[in-house]
């Protein structure tokens, strides 16, 4: 992940998505219900958090940015 400065205090994290080694997922907290999107390494199972999402529009924006079909996103807990 490469952080890119977007203003004085805001940072936008960019991520190089490799379809061969990573899988896009929605990660939800069992306790709070907070949801984030990111990628899981297929070999190690390590989750890399990209950003918090609050509604379906945020998820669709993530899908557009990385060229992901919404129907293929899995939800993990």
N, CA, C and O atoms as a GROMACS GRO file, in nm:
protein
  308
    1UNK      N    1   0.084  -0.117   0.000
    1UNK     CA    2   0.000   0.000   0.000
    1UNK      C    3   0.088   0.123   0.000
    1UNK      O    4   0.189   0.131   0.071
    2UNK      N    5   0.048   0.218  -0.080
    2UNK     CA    6   0.122   0.342  -0.088
    2UNK      C    7   0.032   0.456  -0.044
    2UNK      O    8  -0.068   0.483  -0.111
    3UNK      N    9   0.064   0.524   0.067
    3UNK     CA   10  -0.018   0.638   0.108
    3UNK      C   11   0.010   0.759   0.019
    3UNK      O   12   0.126   0.788  -0.013
    4UNK      N   13  -0.094   0.828  -0.020
    4UNK     CA   14  -0.083   0.948  -0.103
    4UNK      C   15  -0.151   1.061  -0.028
    4UNK      O   16  -0.266   1.046   0.015
    5UNK      N   17  -0.084   1.172  -0.013
    5UNK     CA   18  -0.141   1.285   0.061
    5UNK      C   19  -0.251   1.351  -0.021
    5UNK      O   20  -0.231   1.385  -0.137
    6UNK      N   21  -0.368   1.370   0.041
    6UNK     CA   22  -0.483   1.436  -0.020
    6UNK      C   23  -0.526   1.550   0.071
    6UNK      O   24  -0.626   1.538   0.140
    7UNK      N   25  -0.452   1.660   0.071
    7UNK     CA   26  -0.482   1.770   0.161
    7UNK      C   27  -0.389   1.768   0.280
    7UNK      O   28  -0.295   1.689   0.284
    8UNK      N   29  -0.414   1.854   0.375
    8UNK     CA   30  -0.325   1.868   0.489
    8UNK      C   31  -0.326   1.746   0.580
    8UNK      O   32  -0.219   1.698   0.619
    9UNK      N   33  -0.443   1.693   0.616
    9UNK     CA   34  -0.450   1.582   0.710
    9UNK      C   35  -0.508   1.454   0.650
    9UNK      O   36  -0.506   1.350   0.716
   10UNK      N   37  -0.558   1.458   0.529
   10UNK     CA   38  -0.622   1.342   0.470
   10UNK      C   39  -0.522   1.264   0.386
   10UNK      O   40  -0.444   1.321   0.310
   11UNK      N   41  -0.526   1.134   0.399
   11UNK     CA   42  -0.442   1.046   0.319
   11UNK      C   43  -0.532   0.950   0.244
   11UNK      O   44  -0.632   0.903   0.298
   12UNK      N   45  -0.498   0.921   0.121
   12UNK     CA   46  -0.569   0.821   0.043
   12UNK      C   47  -0.472   0.706   0.021
   12UNK      O   48  -0.364   0.726  -0.035
   13UNK      N   49  -0.511   0.588   0.064
   13UNK     CA   50  -0.425   0.472   0.046
   13UNK      C   51  -0.456   0.406  -0.086
   13UNK      O   52  -0.572   0.376  -0.115
   14UNK      N   53  -0.355   0.382  -0.166
   14UNK     CA   54  -0.372   0.310  -0.291
   14UNK      C   55  -0.315   0.170  -0.271
   14UNK      O   56  -0.224   0.150  -0.191
   15UNK      N   57  -0.369   0.074  -0.343
   15UNK     CA   58  -0.330  -0.064  -0.324
   15UNK      C   59  -0.318  -0.130  -0.460
   15UNK      O   60  -0.408  -0.119  -0.543
   16UNK      N   61  -0.209  -0.198  -0.483
   16UNK     CA   62  -0.191  -0.273  -0.607
   16UNK      C   63  -0.258  -0.409  -0.589
   16UNK      O   64  -0.210  -0.493  -0.513
   17UNK      N   65  -0.368  -0.430  -0.658
   17UNK     CA   66  -0.449  -0.552  -0.646
   17UNK      C   67  -0.401  -0.653  -0.748
   17UNK      O   68  -0.403  -0.626  -0.868
   18UNK      N   69  -0.359  -0.771  -0.702
   18UNK     CA   70  -0.315  -0.879  -0.789
   18UNK      C   71  -0.419  -0.990  -0.784
   18UNK      O   72  -0.433  -1.059  -0.682
   19UNK      N   73  -0.493  -1.009  -0.893
   19UNK     CA   74  -0.601  -1.106  -0.895
   19UNK      C   75  -0.553  -1.249  -0.874
   19UNK      O   76  -0.628  -1.333  -0.825
   20UNK      N   77  -0.428  -1.276  -0.909
   20UNK     CA   78  -0.375  -1.412  -0.896
   20UNK      C   79  -0.348  -1.450  -0.751
   20UNK      O   80  -0.361  -1.566  -0.715
   21UNK      N   81  -0.310  -1.354  -0.668
   21UNK     CA   82  -0.270  -1.386  -0.531
   21UNK      C   83  -0.362  -1.329  -0.424
   21UNK      O   84  -0.347  -1.364  -0.307
   22UNK      N   85  -0.457  -1.242  -0.461
   22UNK     CA   86  -0.543  -1.178  -0.362
   22UNK      C   87  -0.690  -1.190  -0.399
   22UNK      O   88  -0.726  -1.199  -0.516
   23UNK      N   89  -0.773  -1.189  -0.297
   23UNK     CA   90  -0.917  -1.197  -0.316
   23UNK      C   91  -0.984  -1.078  -0.245
   23UNK      O   92  -0.958  -1.057  -0.126
   24UNK      N   93  -1.068  -1.001  -0.314
   24UNK     CA   94  -1.137  -0.888  -0.250
   24UNK      C   95  -1.249  -0.939  -0.159
   24UNK      O   96  -1.322  -1.031  -0.195
   25UNK      N   97  -1.262  -0.877  -0.041
   25UNK     CA   98  -1.364  -0.919   0.055
   25UNK      C   99  -1.420  -0.799   0.130
   25UNK      O  100  -1.360  -0.692   0.133
   26UNK      N  101  -1.536  -0.821   0.191
   26UNK     CA  102  -1.594  -0.727   0.287
   26UNK      C  103  -1.573  -0.791   0.423
   26UNK      O  104  -1.612  -0.906   0.444
   27UNK      N  105  -1.513  -0.720   0.515
   27UNK     CA  106  -1.486  -0.771   0.649
   27UNK      C  107  -1.579  -0.701   0.747
   27UNK      O  108  -1.574  -0.578   0.760
   28UNK      N  109  -1.664  -0.778   0.815
   28UNK     CA  110  -1.758  -0.721   0.912
   28UNK      C  111  -1.725  -0.768   1.052
   28UNK      O  112  -1.688  -0.883   1.074
   29UNK      N  113  -1.738  -0.676   1.146
   29UNK     CA  114  -1.718  -0.708   1.287
   29UNK      C  115  -1.843  -0.776   1.341
   29UNK      O  116  -1.954  -0.729   1.318
   30UNK      N  117  -1.825  -0.884   1.413
   30UNK     CA  118  -1.938  -0.953   1.473
   30UNK      C  119  -1.999  -0.868   1.584
   30UNK      O  120  -2.121  -0.865   1.601
   31UNK      N  121  -1.915  -0.800   1.660
   31UNK     CA  122  -1.962  -0.722   1.776
   31UNK      C  123  -2.030  -0.592   1.737
   31UNK      O  124  -2.142  -0.564   1.781
   32UNK      N  125  -1.963  -0.511   1.655
   32UNK     CA  126  -2.013  -0.377   1.627
   32UNK      C  127  -2.084  -0.364   1.493
   32UNK      O  128  -2.159  -0.269   1.472
   33UNK      N  129  -2.062  -0.458   1.403
   33UNK     CA  130  -2.122  -0.449   1.271
   33UNK      C  131  -2.047  -0.359   1.176
   33UNK      O  132  -2.089  -0.340   1.062
   34UNK      N  133  -1.935  -0.301   1.221
   34UNK     CA  134  -1.855  -0.215   1.135
   34UNK      C  135  -1.800  -0.296   1.018
   34UNK      O  136  -1.755  -0.409   1.034
   35UNK      N  137  -1.805  -0.236   0.900
   35UNK     CA  138  -1.760  -0.306   0.779
   35UNK      C  139  -1.645  -0.232   0.713
   35UNK      O  140  -1.644  -0.109   0.705
   36UNK      N  141  -1.548  -0.309   0.665
   36UNK     CA  142  -1.437  -0.256   0.588
   36UNK      C  143  -1.422  -0.341   0.463
   36UNK      O  144  -1.469  -0.455   0.458
   37UNK      N  145  -1.356  -0.285   0.363
   37UNK     CA  146  -1.324  -0.361   0.243
   37UNK      C  147  -1.172  -0.373   0.233
   37UNK      O  148  -1.098  -0.286   0.280
   38UNK      N  149  -1.130  -0.480   0.173
   38UNK     CA  150  -0.987  -0.503   0.157
   38UNK      C  151  -0.963  -0.630   0.080
   38UNK      O  152  -1.049  -0.679   0.008
   39UNK      N  153  -0.843  -0.682   0.098
   39UNK     CA  154  -0.801  -0.799   0.021
   39UNK      C  155  -0.742  -0.904   0.114
   39UNK      O  156  -0.676  -0.872   0.212
   40UNK      N  157  -0.768  -1.031   0.082
   40UNK     CA  158  -0.713  -1.144   0.156
   40UNK      C  159  -0.610  -1.211   0.067
   40UNK      O  160  -0.638  -1.242  -0.049
   41UNK      N  161  -0.491  -1.235   0.121
   41UNK     CA  162  -0.388  -1.307   0.048
   41UNK      C  163  -0.430  -1.454   0.043
   41UNK      O  164  -0.456  -1.515   0.147
   42UNK      N  165  -0.437  -1.511  -0.076
   42UNK     CA  166  -0.484  -1.648  -0.091
   42UNK      C  167  -0.390  -1.749  -0.027
   42UNK      O  168  -0.436  -1.852   0.022
   43UNK      N  169  -0.260  -1.722  -0.026
   43UNK     CA  170  -0.163  -1.817   0.028
   43UNK      C  171  -0.160  -1.816   0.180
   43UNK      O  172  -0.156  -1.922   0.242
   44UNK      N  173  -0.161  -1.697   0.240
   44UNK     CA  174  -0.144  -1.687   0.385
   44UNK      C  175  -0.275  -1.664   0.460
   44UNK      O  176  -0.283  -1.692   0.580
   45UNK      N  177  -0.377  -1.613   0.392
   45UNK     CA  178  -0.503  -1.581   0.459
   45UNK      C  179  -0.500  -1.448   0.532
   45UNK      O  180  -0.595  -1.415   0.603
   46UNK      N  181  -0.392  -1.371   0.515
   46UNK     CA  182  -0.380  -1.242   0.583
   46UNK      C  183  -0.470  -1.138   0.516
   46UNK      O  184  -0.471  -1.125   0.394
   47UNK      N  185  -0.546  -1.066   0.599
   47UNK     CA  186  -0.637  -0.963   0.550
   47UNK      C  187  -0.568  -0.827   0.552
   47UNK      O  188  -0.510  -0.788   0.654
   48UNK      N  189  -0.575  -0.755   0.441
   48UNK     CA  190  -0.522  -0.619   0.431
   48UNK      C  191  -0.640  -0.524   0.420
   48UNK      O  192  -0.710  -0.523   0.319
   49UNK      N  193  -0.661  -0.444   0.523
   49UNK     CA  194  -0.772  -0.350   0.531
   49UNK      C  195  -0.744  -0.230   0.441
   49UNK      O  196  -0.635  -0.174   0.444
   50UNK      N  197  -0.842  -0.192   0.360
   50UNK     CA  198  -0.825  -0.078   0.271
   50UNK      C  199  -0.899   0.044   0.322
   50UNK      O  200  -0.840   0.152   0.334
   51UNK      N  201  -1.030   0.030   0.351
   51UNK     CA  202  -1.106   0.144   0.402
   51UNK      C  203  -1.238   0.098   0.464
   51UNK      O  204  -1.287  -0.011   0.436
   52UNK      N  205  -1.292   0.182   0.548
   52UNK     CA  206  -1.421   0.158   0.613
   52UNK      C  207  -1.532   0.190   0.514
   52UNK      O  208  -1.521   0.285   0.436
   53UNK      N  209  -1.638   0.112   0.516
   53UNK     CA  210  -1.754   0.138   0.433
   53UNK      C  211  -1.876   0.151   0.523
   53UNK      O  212  -1.889   0.081   0.623
   54UNK      N  213  -1.965   0.242   0.485
   54UNK     CA  214  -2.084   0.264   0.567
   54UNK      C  215  -2.213   0.226   0.496
   54UNK      O  216  -2.315   0.204   0.561
   55UNK      N  217  -2.209   0.218   0.363
   55UNK     CA  218  -2.330   0.182   0.290
   55UNK      C  219  -2.292   0.115   0.158
   55UNK      O  220  -2.174   0.100   0.126
   56UNK      N  221  -2.393   0.076   0.084
   56UNK     CA  222  -2.373   0.005  -0.043
   56UNK      C  223  -2.301   0.092  -0.146
   56UNK      O  224  -2.228   0.040  -0.230
   57UNK      N  225  -2.321   0.223  -0.141
   57UNK     CA  226  -2.253   0.313  -0.235
   57UNK      C  227  -2.101   0.308  -0.216
   57UNK      O  228  -2.027   0.314  -0.314
   58UNK      N  229  -2.055   0.298  -0.092
   58UNK     CA  230  -1.911   0.285  -0.066
   58UNK      C  231  -1.857   0.154  -0.123
   58UNK      O  232  -1.746   0.151  -0.177
   59UNK      N  233  -1.933   0.047  -0.110
   59UNK     CA  234  -1.891  -0.082  -0.163
   59UNK      C  235  -1.884  -0.076  -0.315
   59UNK      O  236  -1.791  -0.129  -0.376
   60UNK      N  237  -1.983  -0.014  -0.377
   60UNK     CA  238  -1.984  -0.003  -0.524
   60UNK      C  239  -1.868   0.084  -0.572
   60UNK      O  240  -1.811   0.055  -0.678
   61UNK      N  241  -1.832   0.188  -0.499
   61UNK     CA  242  -1.716   0.271  -0.535
   61UNK      C  243  -1.588   0.188  -0.531
   61UNK      O  244  -1.504   0.199  -0.620
   62UNK      N  245  -1.573   0.104  -0.428
   62UNK     CA  246  -1.459   0.014  -0.417
   62UNK      C  247  -1.454  -0.081  -0.536
   62UNK      O  248  -1.347  -0.104  -0.593
   63UNK      N  249  -1.569  -0.136  -0.575
   63UNK     CA  250  -1.575  -0.228  -0.688
   63UNK      C  251  -1.535  -0.158  -0.818
   63UNK      O  252  -1.462  -0.216  -0.899
   64UNK      N  253  -1.581  -0.036  -0.839
   64UNK     CA  254  -1.546   0.039  -0.960
   64UNK      C  255  -1.396   0.070  -0.965
   64UNK      O  256  -1.333   0.059  -1.070
   65UNK      N  257  -1.340   0.110  -0.851
   65UNK     CA  258  -1.198   0.147  -0.846
   65UNK      C  259  -1.106   0.032  -0.882
   65UNK      O  260  -1.004   0.051  -0.948
   66UNK      N  261  -1.143  -0.089  -0.841
   66UNK     CA  262  -1.056  -0.205  -0.861
   66UNK      C  263  -1.108  -0.302  -0.967
   66UNK      O  264  -1.048  -0.408  -0.987
   67UNK      N  265  -1.217  -0.268  -1.037
   67UNK     CA  266  -1.269  -0.353  -1.144
   67UNK      C  267  -1.321  -0.487  -1.094
   67UNK      O  268  -1.296  -0.591  -1.154
   68UNK      N  269  -1.394  -0.483  -0.983
   68UNK     CA  270  -1.446  -0.604  -0.920
   68UNK      C  271  -1.596  -0.612  -0.941
   68UNK      O  272  -1.666  -0.512  -0.932
   69UNK      N  273  -1.646  -0.733  -0.968
   69UNK     CA  274  -1.789  -0.755  -0.980
   69UNK      C  275  -1.847  -0.767  -0.838
   69UNK      O  276  -1.797  -0.845  -0.758
   70UNK      N  277  -1.950  -0.691  -0.808
   70UNK     CA  278  -2.009  -0.688  -0.673
   70UNK      C  279  -2.057  -0.826  -0.629
   70UNK      O  280  -2.050  -0.858  -0.511
   71UNK      N  281  -2.104  -0.907  -0.722
   71UNK     CA  282  -2.156  -1.039  -0.688
   71UNK      C  283  -2.048  -1.136  -0.642
   71UNK      O  284  -2.078  -1.236  -0.577
   72UNK      N  285  -1.921  -1.108  -0.675
   72UNK     CA  286  -1.813  -1.198  -0.638
   72UNK      C  287  -1.752  -1.165  -0.502
   72UNK      O  288  -1.671  -1.243  -0.451
   73UNK      N  289  -1.789  -1.053  -0.441
   73UNK     CA  290  -1.735  -1.016  -0.310
   73UNK      C  291  -1.790  -1.107  -0.201
   73UNK      O  292  -1.912  -1.122  -0.188
   74UNK      N  293  -1.701  -1.166  -0.124
   74UNK     CA  294  -1.743  -1.247  -0.010
   74UNK      C  295  -1.741  -1.160   0.115
   74UNK      O  296  -1.666  -1.062   0.122
   75UNK      N  297  -1.822  -1.196   0.213
   75UNK     CA  298  -1.821  -1.130   0.342
   75UNK      C  299  -1.759  -1.224   0.443
   75UNK      O  300  -1.801  -1.339   0.458
   76UNK      N  301  -1.656  -1.173   0.513
   76UNK     CA  302  -1.592  -1.252   0.618
   76UNK      C  303  -1.613  -1.183   0.752
   76UNK      O  304  -1.635  -1.062   0.757
   77UNK      N  305  -1.606  -1.259   0.859
   77UNK     CA  306  -1.629  -1.205   0.993
   77UNK      C  307  -1.508  -1.227   1.080
   77UNK      O  308  -1.508  -1.188   1.197
   0.00000   0.00000   0.00000
